[in-house]
């Protein structure tokens, strides 16, 4: 049992660190054009001929829109903003609807809200997973921290799964919309792989910390039940001892004592008042003129 617990703790610690690292890599997408971050993007599509769009290829990253030169391969990111949506209708506001794929016009709100919510969900997932990772080592020594880490890991896994699901749905829909308009489009296998790997790691962390929490909770409940049984047994033993010690002590009466009329030790005997036939005789004193003469009758 001890070896299994050690293996579980080690795996949870490694997967927590992995989840935190993968979420950081996702958030770094679009923040710099240096290698290898310049290869992290959600969608790359041909936007030539669209007013206000890059002339060659546009890349949607976590932080916004980047442009890649097809001849040199250089990437520049002139348009960066938080919660930048994959929505050409909003990205290229000056472009008429006729130049855009019809799906971006008809279902503009779907692309807009899916990608903007995924941006927020990624940050929430990173916050919860990061704090859970920092507190996990302390939870080895405290049952209270075990509950906290389990809750943090559960919330982090929930938001990470929601973020990746929303982002994947919007990105795949956008790719299909570009292809239906006879434009080349492709997903980034690198960033998509990182995103879904973070989901897998977060789910493993959730089940691992959940198993630890359930085991610790069962042990705590078992100790509580045993303590209650011990208290009940102690109270029962105390009650039996009090029952064996009455308030009035009784002693056996021997036949000889009973015949002689001797009361047992400690017993209280009731005595009837005796009738005296000869009592105290009182004297009547008659006084004469001479105080010295007294006559008693």
C-alpha positions, 0 to 999 in steps of 0.5 A: 500500500505504501509503494502504491501511494508513493507511485501515485504521488510521484505521478500526480506531481509530474503530471501537474508540472506537465499540465502547468508547463503545457498551459504556459506554452499555449499562452506564449503562442503569439507573444514572440516570433522567436523559435519555437514559439513562432510555430505555435498557432491555431489556424493558418489560412489564405487571406489574399484578396480580403480587404484589411487582411494579410496579402498571403497567409494569416495565422491566428494565435493565442494573442492575435493575428500574425502574418507569415511570408511564404517565400522567407518563412518570417513571421510577424505579429502586428495585431495582438490583443487579449481574447482575439477571436478567430472571426474574420468578420471582426478581424477585418472590419473593413472587408465586405461580406462578399469577400468573406466565407459565408460561414463567418458572416452567418455564424459570426457570434459562434466563432466570436464567443467560442474563441473569446471564452476559450481565452478566459478559460485557459487563464483560469485553468492555469491559475488553478493548476498552478496553485494546485501544483505549488500546494501538492507537496504540502498535501502529503503532510496535511489532510486539509491540503489534500482536499484543497488540492483535489478541488483546485485540480478538479476545477483546473481540469474542468476549465482546461477541458472546456477551453480546449474544446471551445478552441478546437471547435471554433478552429475546425469550423474556421478551417472548413469555412476557408476550404469551402471557399476554395482557400487553403487552411490548416490547423497547427498540429503542434499547438493542438497536440499541446492543448489536448495533451494538457487535457489528458494530463489534467484528467490524470491529475484529477483522478490521481488526486481524487484517489488520494482524497478518497483514501485519506477520507476513508482513513479519517472516517475509519479512525473516527468510527474506531474512536467512537466505539472506544468511547462507547465501550468506556462509557459502558464499562463505567456504567457497569462499575457504578452498578456494582457499587450501591449507595447503601452497603449491606452485610449478612446477618448470622443466625446467632446474632439474629437469635440473640437479638444482636443487630448487624453492624451498620444496621439501624435498630428502632427502640420502643420507649420503655414503660417505667412502673417506678418513676422518680418520686417527687418530694413535697416541701412544706415551708414553716416560719423557720426556714431551717425546718423542712419536712418531706413527705 
